[in-house]
Amino acid sequence: MQRTFQPSDVRDGHKLYTLYMPSTPSFTVSEARQQLASIIDRARDQHTPVYVSRRGRRVAAVIDADDLDAIIEMAEDMADIRAAEAARAEMKATGEIPIPWEQVKADLGLV
């Protein structure tokens, strides 16, 4: 079953942390070479990352491609949310008034 992400997940980063906590032991690079197909299957089937380590230190992770796409999308959404919050805070601090969307479209020749 594929994990679907909700808008609240963007605000609740700890859910992602909990979702992607390592629940499987990491594999050494040598072990990963020998078991690559099963590691990929595990990442896809269980929707949990499989970590690869070198000299006892995690250096990579194999995760389901759809899960990665969702994480990247959520990170981009979070960056947009933070930029909007910063813009609102700046407007509040400077006393600027927001420009209505209809005016922005008119100024850009989009109407």
Secondary structure as UniProt FT lines:
FT   HELIX           7..11
FT   HELIX           13..19
FT   STRAND          27..28
FT   HELIX           29..34
FT   HELIX           36..46
FT   STRAND          50..54
FT   TURN            55..56
FT   STRAND          57..62
FT   HELIX           65..94
FT   HELIX           101..107
FT   TURN            108..109
//
